[in-house]
Amino acid sequence: MGSGLSAFLTVYVHQQNIRGTADAYGVKGDNVNGLWSGFYGLMADLNVIIKQAPAENRFVYAGIAKILKAYAYSVMVDVWGDIPYSEFDQFKAGILQPKFDDDAAIYPTLFTLIDEGIADLNNPAPNASVPAADDVIYGGNKARWIKAANTIKLKLYTQVRRVQNVTAAVTALLATPANLIAAKEESFMLPYGTSIADDRNPGYGDYTASQKGQNVSPWFYETLKGIDHGPYPNIFTGNPDPRLPYYVYNQLAVVNPATPPNTTEYRDGPFVTIYFGSRGPNRDGSQQTSYSLFGIYPVGGRYDDGLGSPAGTSQSSGTGAAPYRFLTYADRLYLEAELINTGVIAGDARAVLAAAMAASFAQVDYIVTAFVKPSQTVPLLMGANGATPTAAVTTYINGVLAVYDAGTTAKKLEVIMTQKWVSAVGNGVDAYTDYRRTGYPIMFDPRNPAMAPAGRVQPPLNGNPILNALGQTQPSVPVVLTVNYPESLPWSQAERELNANAPAQKNDPSLFKIFWKP
């Protein structure tokens, strides 16, 4: 969340707000130069492995490289659409200006590449060496790489379901569930460490930075808190999410009338943030020791125990060792629930949704205990055995299922996708794709004057009128945007300046839909 592609896209899906290029959907071509070149640098490295490994009888390396290449290219297509593909890295063939391939033509080749990767992993020929500790994702576990590969295919089939019939392919994949990610421990994730050097989760940076830049979106917070948004009702109103203190850490406990924090745009008790797209008078006020931060999940920060304290560099502020989640067991279940709901396959979508929510809660416990390993005592959501939810978790899941049961088919899909969005915090890439594909969850719409926020007024705090006044939001003067929602990101400006075959820039990204959205 602190850097990379997801840093932009978590803003686009209203999980976080920043005072930067992604605010007000403002990403331009020169803002993505580093992301673009980073992806293609990765592709060039993977191509070396794919070419060299079989010649050295290191087939497992080749298989992993092909799976990673297919996944990375799928992300690029999902975000940019047409990109250099077939002619990329063909300098020895004399191609210095690679053409931009049609996005719809790239996707089928990715399934082939994944299948080739699986075949390499299953190659019975002896390997001169196989990955171990150098495989930071699965430690050389071939079975888990195959599960990840098949689950990536399930994700890609789900994403193209609106433009092609994928029933047979999906049915074949799900015929043997054990061939897909089937447990939280098998999730496709990139671990981070605790070194100040710095191999920590990039989203953890606000815990050590003097100038903090990531602000939890009020829309996301209100969804978790069970607060009605107003113009569009929160479908989980009155049903607070038990994950809130794991997702959001409040640096404040209560407002101190002797040393009140500076005025801000949005305050709900100790929760402090800014609005998306705002140009109000309180947008840039200094709140470095009072802004609410992302918590122990997803960035490896601090669990909110209600005591509050400014974030720092000590272990009490977390470790930063939360992994980046490419594709989890919970994600796989949400994909399956969507496929059932939309009639692609048969099944009980409600039961799969319930399992997905349980897996999402268990995923939080797993990442906290197996990766972050905080010095702070953090309660378990699903019990020591991972299967005994707390009363709050049970109440929440039952409340979500009640909304699901009362809904139309479309409303049921909204429930599924909203829960997936909540679970996916920290991975803005898939949430951005899901929203453009399905229209869910309902997002804050800055084009709609009715959604212009006017501030949330706090109830009296201990009956103290001074504290009550300090607890009230100072209303902002947000700008109601006229730009439409970006259907893709602009192409790299550096690529356009160097590559004669690059298309004209997307001056209005809302007009450039990805092929899987008819």
C-alpha positions in Angstrom: 0.0 0.0 0.0 2.9 2.3 0.5 4.4 2.0 -2.9 4.0 0.3 -6.2 0.9 -0.3 -8.3 -1.3 -1.1 -5.3 -0.5 2.3 -3.8 -2.4 4.0 -6.6 -5.2 1.5 -6.9 -6.1 1.3 -3.2 -7.0 4.9 -3.7 -9.1 4.2 -6.8 -11.1 1.6 -4.8 -11.5 3.9 -1.8 -9.7 2.0 0.8 -7.1 4.7 1.4 -6.8 8.4 0.5 -3.5 10.2 -0.2 -2.4 13.7 -1.0 -0.8 12.6 -4.2 -1.3 11.7 -7.9 -4.0 9.1 -7.3 -6.2 11.6 -5.4 -9.1 12.7 -7.6 -8.2 10.0 -10.1 -5.2 12.1 -11.1 -2.6 9.4 -12.2 -0.8 10.5 -15.4 1.5 8.8 -17.8 4.7 10.1 -16.2 3.4 8.8 -12.8 3.5 5.2 -14.0 7.0 5.2 -15.7 8.6 3.4 -12.8 5.8 0.8 -12.5 5.9 0.1 -16.2 9.7 -0.3 -16.4 9.6 -2.4 -13.2 7.2 -4.9 -14.7 9.2 -5.1 -17.9 12.4 -5.5 -16.0 10.8 -8.4 -14.2 9.7 -9.9 -17.6 13.3 -9.7 -18.9 14.7 -11.5 -15.9 12.0 -14.2 -16.1 12.8 -14.7 -19.8 16.4 -15.4 -18.9 15.3 -18.1 -16.5 12.8 -19.6 -18.9 15.5 -19.8 -21.7 18.4 -20.9 -19.5 16.9 -23.2 -17.0 15.8 -26.1 -19.4 19.2 -26.0 -21.0 20.7 -26.6 -17.6 18.1 -29.3 -16.6 16.6 -27.0 -14.0 12.9 -27.5 -15.0 11.4 -26.4 -11.7 12.9 -23.0 -12.1 11.5 -22.7 -15.6 8.1 -23.7 -14.4 8.0 -21.1 -11.6 9.2 -18.4 -14.0 6.5 -19.1 -16.5 3.8 -19.0 -13.8 5.1 -15.7 -12.5 5.4 -14.3 -16.0 1.8 -15.2 -16.8 0.5 -13.7 -13.5 2.5 -10.5 -14.0 1.3 -10.1 -17.6 -2.3 -10.7 -16.5 -2.0 -7.8 -14.0 -0.6 -5.5 -16.7 -3.4 -6.3 -19.1 -6.0 -5.9 -16.3 -4.6 -2.4 -15.5 -3.4 -1.0 -18.8 -5.2 -3.1 -21.6 -3.1 -3.2 -24.7 0.7 -3.6 -23.9 3.9 -4.7 -25.6 3.8 -8.5 -25.4 4.7 -10.6 -28.4 7.6 -8.4 -29.6 8.9 -7.5 -26.1 12.5 -8.6 -25.4 13.2 -9.3 -29.1 16.2 -7.1 -29.5 18.4 -9.9 -30.9 15.7 -10.4 -33.6 16.1 -6.7 -34.5 12.8 -5.5 -32.9 13.6 -2.2 -31.1 10.1 -0.8 -31.2 7.7 -3.5 -29.9 4.1 -3.2 -31.0 1.3 -3.0 -28.5 -0.7 -6.2 -28.6 -4.5 -6.3 -28.3 -5.4 -7.1 -24.7 -8.0 -9.8 -25.7 -5.3 -11.6 -27.8 -2.8 -11.7 -24.9 -5.1 -13.5 -22.4 -5.4 -16.9 -24.1 -1.6 -17.2 -24.3 -1.4 -16.7 -20.6 -3.4 -19.9 -20.0 -1.0 -21.7 -22.3 2.0 -20.3 -20.4 0.6 -21.4 -17.1 0.0 -24.9 -18.5 3.6 -25.0 -19.7 4.8 -24.0 -16.3 2.8 -26.8 -14.6 4.3 -29.2 -17.2 7.8 -28.1 -16.3 7.1 -28.5 -12.6 5.9 -32.1 -13.3 8.8 -32.9 -15.7 10.1 -36.3 -14.6 13.6 -35.6 -15.8 16.2 -35.2 -13.0 17.0 -31.6 -12.1 20.5 -30.3 -11.6 19.1 -28.3 -8.8 15.7 -27.2 -7.5 14.6 -24.1 -5.6 14.7 -24.1 -1.8 15.3 -21.0 0.3 15.8 -18.9 -2.9 12.1 -19.4 -3.6 10.8 -16.9 -1.1 7.1 -17.6 -1.8 6.8 -21.4 -1.5 10.3 -22.6 -0.5 10.5 -24.9 -3.5 7.2 -26.7 -2.8 6.2 -27.8 -6.3 2.7 -28.9 -5.2 1.9 -25.4 -3.9 3.2 -23.8 -7.0 0.8 -26.0 -9.1 -2.1 -25.1 -6.8 -1.3 -21.4 -7.2 -1.1 -21.8 -11.0 -4.5 -23.5 -11.2 -6.0 -20.8 -8.9 -4.6 -18.1 -11.1 -6.3 -19.8 -14.0 -9.6 -19.8 -12.0 -9.2 -16.1 -11.4 -8.5 -15.3 -15.1 -11.5 -17.4 -16.2 -13.7 -15.5 -13.7 -12.5 -12.2 -15.1 -13.4 -13.1 -18.7 -16.7 -14.8 -17.9 -18.7 -11.8 -19.3 -17.1 -12.1 -22.8 -16.7 -15.9 -23.2 -18.2 -19.1 -22.0 -15.9 -20.5 -19.3 -18.3 -23.1 -17.8 -16.4 -26.1 -19.0 -13.0 -24.8 -18.1 -14.1 -23.7 -14.6 -16.0 -27.0 -14.0 -12.9 -29.0 -14.9 -10.7 -26.9 -12.5 -13.1 -27.3 -9.6 -13.6 -31.0 -10.2 -10.6 -31.6 -8.1 -10.6 -28.9 -5.4 -7.3 -30.1 -4.0 -5.5 -29.0 -7.2 -6.3 -25.4 -6.2 -5.3 -23.3 -3.2 -7.2 -25.2 -0.5 -5.9 -23.8 2.8 -4.6 -20.4 4.1 -1.1 -21.9 4.4 -1.1 -22.5 0.6 -2.0 -18.9 -0.3 0.1 -17.2 -3.0 1.9 -14.4 -1.0 5.2 -12.6 -1.0 6.6 -12.4 2.6 8.3 -9.3 4.0 10.8 -9.1 6.8 11.5 -6.9 9.8 14.8 -5.4 8.8 15.2 -1.7 9.0 17.3 -2.1 5.9 14.3 -2.1 4.6 12.6 -5.4 3.7 9.3 -4.6 5.5 5.9 -4.2 3.9 6.0 -0.8 2.1 2.7 0.1 3.7 4.4 0.0 7.1 6.4 3.1 6.2 4.0 5.4 7.9 4.9 3.9 11.3 8.5 5.2 10.9 8.0 8.3 8.6 7.9 11.8 10.0 5.5 12.8 7.2 2.7 10.2 7.0 0.9 9.9 3.7 -1.6 7.0 3.8 -5.0 7.9 5.2 -7.8 5.3 5.7 -10.7 6.2 3.4 -13.8 7.3 5.4 -15.9 5.1 3.0 -13.9 2.0 3.9 -13.9 2.9 7.6 -17.7 3.4 7.7 -18.2 0.1 5.9 -16.2 -1.6 8.6 -17.8 0.3 11.4 -21.3 -0.4 10.2 -22.1 3.3 9.8 -24.6 4.3 7.2 -22.9 6.2 4.4 -26.0 8.4 3.8 -26.5 8.9 0.1 -26.0 5.2 -0.6 -26.9 3.0 2.3 -24.1 0.8 3.8 -25.5 -2.7 3.2 -23.9 -3.7 6.5 -25.3 -0.8 8.6 -25.5 -1.8 12.3 -23.2 -4.8 11.8 -19.7 -3.7 12.8 -16.8 -5.7 11.4 -14.6 -7.4 14.1 -11.6 -6.9 11.8 -11.7 -3.1 12.2 -9.1 -2.9 15.0 -6.8 -5.2 13.0 -7.2 -3.1 9.8 -7.1 0.4 11.4 -4.8 1.7 14.2 -5.8 4.9 15.9 -2.9 6.9 17.2 -5.4 8.7 19.5 -7.3 7.1 22.3 -9.4 10.1 23.4 -9.2 13.8 22.6 -7.2 15.7 25.2 -8.7 19.1 25.8 -5.4 20.4 27.0 -3.5 19.5 23.8 -6.2 19.1 21.1 -5.1 17.9 17.7 -5.3 20.3 14.8 -8.6 20.5 13.0 -9.2 17.8 10.4 -11.7 16.9 7.8 -13.1 13.7 9.2 -13.1 12.6 12.8 -15.1 9.8 14.5 -13.8 9.6 18.0 -10.2 8.6 17.8 -10.4 7.9 14.1 -9.0 10.7 12.0 -8.6 11.0 8.2 -9.2 13.2 5.1 -11.6 13.0 2.2 -11.0 11.8 -1.3 -10.6 14.6 -3.8 -11.0 17.3 -1.1 -9.6 20.8 -1.4 -11.1 21.9 1.9 -9.4 24.3 4.4 -8.5 21.4 6.8 -7.2 19.0 4.2 -3.5 19.7 4.8 -3.5 20.3 8.5 -0.7 18.6 10.4 -2.0 15.4 12.0 1.2 13.3 12.0 0.5 12.0 15.6 -3.2 11.7 15.2 -4.0 10.3 11.8 -5.3 6.8 11.9 -3.0 4.3 10.2 -3.4 0.9 8.5 -3.0 -1.7 11.2 -1.4 -5.0 12.0 -3.3 -6.3 9.0 -2.6 -5.6 6.1 0.8 -3.8 6.7 2.2 -5.4 9.9 1.6 -2.4 12.0 -0.2 -2.2 15.4 -3.4 -3.8 16.6 -5.7 -1.2 17.9 -6.3 -2.0 21.6 -8.0 1.3 22.2 -5.1 2.8 24.3 -3.6 4.9 21.5 -0.1 6.2 21.1 1.8 7.8 18.3 3.4 5.3 15.9 7.2 4.8 16.3 10.0 2.5 15.4 9.7 0.2 18.4 8.4 -3.4 18.3 5.3 -2.1 20.1 4.4 -0.4 16.8 4.5 -3.7 14.9 7.1 -5.4 12.8 6.1 -4.6 9.2 6.4 -8.3 8.3 2.9 -8.7 6.8 3.1 -10.4 3.4 1.7 -9.0 0.1 -1.3 -11.3 -0.8 -1.4 -12.0 -4.5 -4.1 -14.7 -4.2 -5.4 -16.3 -1.0 -7.6 -19.2 -0.1 -10.3 -16.7 0.8 -9.9 -15.2 -2.7 -10.4 -18.5 -4.3 -13.6 -19.1 -2.4 -15.0 -15.6 -3.3 -14.2 -16.4 -7.0 -16.2 -19.6 -6.7 -19.1 -17.8 -5.0 -19.2 -15.2 -7.8 -19.2 -18.0 -10.5 -22.1 -19.7 -8.8 -24.1 -16.5 -8.3 -23.7 -15.5 -12.0 -24.7 -18.9 -13.3 -21.4 -20.0 -14.7 -21.4 -23.1 -12.5 -23.8 -24.9 -10.2 -23.5 -24.9 -6.5 -24.5 -23.3 -3.2 -23.2 -19.7 -3.4 -24.4 -18.9 0.1 -22.4 -21.8 1.6 -19.3 -20.8 -0.3 -19.7 -17.2 0.7 -19.9 -18.2 4.4 -16.8 -20.3 4.0 -15.0 -17.4 2.3 -15.8 -15.1 5.1 -14.6 -17.6 7.7 -11.4 -18.0 5.6 -11.0 -14.2 5.5 -11.1 -14.0 9.3 -8.7 -17.0 9.7 -6.4 -15.3 7.2 -6.0 -12.4 9.6 -5.1 -14.6 12.5 -2.6 -16.6 10.3 -0.8 -13.5 9.0 -0.6 -12.0 12.5 0.8 -15.1 14.2 2.9 -16.7 11.4 4.3 -13.6 9.8 4.0 -10.3 11.8 4.7 -12.0 15.2 4.1 -8.8 17.2 5.3 -8.3 20.8 1.8 -6.9 21.4 -0.9 -9.4 22.6 -3.4 -9.7 19.8 -6.7 -11.7 20.2 -7.5 -14.4 17.8 -10.7 -14.0 15.6 -11.1 -17.7 14.9 -9.7 -19.2 18.2 -6.6 -21.2 18.8 -7.7 -24.0 16.6 -8.6 -21.7 13.7 -12.2 -22.9 13.6 -13.9 -21.5 16.7 -15.0 -17.9 15.8 -15.5 -15.4 18.5 -19.1 -14.3 19.3 -18.4 -11.1 17.4 -17.3 -12.9 14.3 -20.3 -15.2 14.4 -22.7 -12.3 14.8 -21.1 -10.4 11.9 -21.1 -13.4 9.5 -24.7 -14.2 10.4 -25.6 -10.5 9.8 -24.0 -10.5 6.4 -25.8 -13.7 5.5 -29.1 -12.2 6.5 -28.6 -9.4 4.1 -27.6 -12.0 1.4 -30.7 -14.1 2.1 -33.0 -11.1 1.7 -31.5 -9.9 -1.5 -32.1 -10.3 -5.2 -29.5 -12.0 -7.3 -27.8 -8.7 -8.0 -27.8 -7.8 -4.3 -26.3 -11.2 -3.5 -23.5 -10.4 -5.9 -23.0 -7.0 -4.2 -22.7 -8.8 -0.9 -20.1 -11.3 -2.3 -18.0 -8.6 -4.0 -18.2 -6.2 -1.0 -17.0 -8.9 1.3 -14.2 -9.7 -1.1 -13.2 -6.0 -1.2 -13.1 -5.8 2.6 -11.0 -9.0 2.7 -8.6 -7.7 -0.1 -7.5 -4.6 1.7 -3.8 -4.0 0.8 -4.3 -5.6 -2.7 -5.8 -2.7 -4.7 -5.0 -4.4 -8.0 -7.6 -7.2 -7.8 -10.1 -4.9 -6.1 -9.8 -2.4 -9.0 -10.4 -5.2 -11.5 -13.3 -6.6 -9.6 -15.0 -3.2 -9.3 -14.7 -2.5 -13.0 -15.9 -6.0 -13.9 -18.9 -6.2 -11.7 -19.8 -2.7 -10.6 -19.4 -3.8 -6.9 -18.9 -2.9 -4.2 -20.7 0.5 -4.5 -17.9 3.1 -4.2 -17.9 6.7 -3.1 -18.7 8.7 -6.2 -17.2 12.2 -6.2 -19.2 13.1 -9.3 -22.4 12.9 -7.3 -23.2 16.1 -5.4 -25.4 14.1 -3.0 -22.3 12.2 -1.9 -20.3 15.4 -1.1 -19.3 14.8 2.6 -20.3 17.4 5.2 -18.5 15.9 8.2 -19.5 13.4 10.8 -20.7 14.9 14.1 -19.7 13.1 17.2 -22.1 12.3 20.1 -21.2 13.9 23.5 -18.0 12.5 25.0 -18.7 11.8 28.7 -21.1 14.8 28.6 -18.1 17.2 28.4 -19.0 20.0 26.0 -15.3 20.8 25.4 -14.6 17.3 24.4 -17.8 17.1 22.4 -16.8 20.2 20.4 -13.3 18.8 19.8 -14.7 15.5 18.7 -16.8 17.1 16.0 -15.5 17.1 12.4 -14.6 20.5 11.0 -16.6 20.5 7.8 -14.6 20.6 4.6 -15.4 22.0 1.3 -14.8 19.1 -1.0 -14.7 19.4 -4.8 -17.3 17.4 -6.6 -15.3 15.9 -9.5 -16.4 16.0 -13.1 -14.1 13.2 -14.3 -15.5 9.8 -14.9 -14.1 6.7 -13.2 -10.8 5.5 -14.9 -11.4 2.2 -16.7 -7.6 1.7 -17.0 -4.4 3.5 -16.2 -2.6 5.8 -18.7 0.3 4.2 -20.6 3.9 5.1 -19.5 4.9 8.4 -20.9 8.5 7.3 -21.1 7.4 4.3 -23.3 5.4 6.6 -25.5 8.4 8.9 -26.0 10.8 6.0 -26.8 8.6 3.6 -28.7 7.3 4.8 -32.1 4.7 2.0 -32.0 3.1 3.2 -28.8 -0.5 4.5 -29.1 -1.7 8.0 -28.4 -2.0 8.7 -24.7 -5.3 8.1 -22.9 -6.3 11.6 -22.2 -9.6 10.3 -20.8 -8.9 6.9 -19.2 -12.6 6.3 -18.7 -13.0 5.6 -22.4 -10.4 2.7 -22.4 -12.1 -0.3 -21.1 -10.3 -3.6 -20.7 -11.6 -6.3 -23.1 -13.3 -8.4 -20.3 -15.8 -5.6 -19.7 -18.3 -5.5 -22.6 
